[in-house]
């Protein structure tokens, strides 16, 4: 990957969808933006989402790559992290190969 790529966690997704200008400016010229399937599930599991929130999120996920767990990712180490954060980190590390514009080999 030659340019900037960003894997957003759930907090960054929320900030972006709330219009955080600093984050918007950072991501404007990104060549790649992704989220983990865990962040997608965390966002959608929030009990106080309304229809507008869900619509906004669905529009957002059409513009980013969603990284899932691969069958080979069976060993994860959790040290002072929430399970979701640890899984998101494992997805990013296991999927990043440095080839082209994708985090998937």
C-alpha positions as CSV (number, residue, x, y, z in Angstrom):
1,X,0.0,0.0,0.0
2,X,1.5,3.3,-1.1
3,X,-0.8,5.8,0.6
4,X,-2.6,6.1,3.9
5,X,-4.9,3.4,5.0
6,X,-6.9,3.4,8.2
7,X,-8.6,0.6,10.2
8,X,-11.2,2.4,12.3
9,X,-12.3,1.1,15.7
10,X,-15.9,1.6,17.0
11,X,-15.0,4.8,18.8
12,X,-13.6,6.3,15.6
13,X,-16.7,5.2,13.6
14,X,-19.0,6.9,16.1
15,X,-16.8,10.1,16.0
16,X,-16.8,10.1,12.3
17,X,-20.6,9.6,12.0
18,X,-21.1,12.4,14.5
19,X,-19.1,14.7,12.2
20,X,-15.8,15.0,13.9
21,X,-14.0,17.4,11.6
22,X,-10.5,16.4,12.6
23,X,-11.2,12.8,11.7
24,X,-13.0,13.7,8.5
25,X,-10.0,15.8,7.4
26,X,-7.6,12.9,8.3
27,X,-9.6,10.4,6.2
28,X,-10.4,12.7,3.2
29,X,-7.3,11.5,1.2
30,X,-7.1,8.0,2.5
31,X,-6.6,5.3,-0.1
32,X,-8.2,2.7,2.1
33,X,-10.6,2.7,5.1
34,X,-11.7,-0.4,6.8
35,X,-13.5,-1.6,9.9
36,X,-13.5,-5.0,11.5
37,X,-16.6,-7.1,11.6
38,X,-16.3,-6.8,15.4
39,X,-16.7,-3.0,15.2
40,X,-19.7,-3.5,12.9
41,X,-21.3,-5.8,15.4
42,X,-20.5,-3.5,18.4
43,X,-22.1,-0.5,16.6
44,X,-25.2,-2.4,15.7
45,X,-25.6,-3.9,19.1
46,X,-25.9,-0.5,20.8
47,X,-29.3,-0.4,22.3
48,X,-30.1,3.3,21.7
49,X,-29.7,3.3,17.9
50,X,-32.6,4.9,16.0
51,X,-33.5,4.4,12.4
52,X,-31.5,7.4,11.3
53,X,-28.4,6.0,13.0
54,X,-28.8,2.7,11.3
55,X,-29.4,4.3,7.9
56,X,-26.3,6.5,8.4
57,X,-24.2,3.5,9.4
58,X,-25.4,1.4,6.5
59,X,-24.4,4.2,4.1
60,X,-21.0,4.3,5.8
61,X,-20.3,0.6,5.5
62,X,-21.0,0.8,1.7
63,X,-17.9,3.0,1.5
64,X,-15.4,1.0,3.6
65,X,-14.0,-2.5,3.6
66,X,-15.2,-4.8,6.4
67,X,-12.6,-7.2,7.6
68,X,-13.7,-10.5,8.9
69,X,-12.0,-13.3,10.8
70,X,-10.2,-15.9,8.8
71,X,-10.3,-19.6,9.7
72,X,-6.6,-19.5,10.3
73,X,-6.9,-16.8,13.0
74,X,-7.5,-19.3,15.8
75,X,-4.8,-18.0,18.2
76,X,-5.5,-14.6,19.8
77,X,-3.7,-13.1,22.8
78,X,-5.6,-10.8,25.1
79,X,-3.4,-8.6,27.3
80,X,-5.2,-5.7,29.0
81,X,-7.6,-5.2,26.1
82,X,-11.2,-5.9,25.6
83,X,-12.0,-9.0,23.6
84,X,-13.4,-6.8,20.8
85,X,-10.3,-4.6,20.6
86,X,-8.0,-7.6,20.7
87,X,-9.9,-9.3,17.8
88,X,-9.9,-6.1,15.8
89,X,-6.1,-5.8,16.3
90,X,-5.7,-9.5,15.3
91,X,-7.7,-8.9,12.1
92,X,-5.6,-6.0,11.1
93,X,-2.3,-7.8,11.8
94,X,-3.4,-11.0,10.0
95,X,-4.9,-9.4,7.0
96,X,-2.3,-6.8,6.2
97,X,0.1,-8.0,3.6
98,X,1.5,-4.8,2.2
99,X,0.5,-5.6,-1.4
100,X,-1.4,-3.2,-3.5
101,X,-4.4,-1.3,-2.0
102,X,-5.9,-4.2,0.0
103,X,-5.4,-5.7,3.4
104,X,-6.3,-9.1,2.1
105,X,-3.8,-11.4,0.3
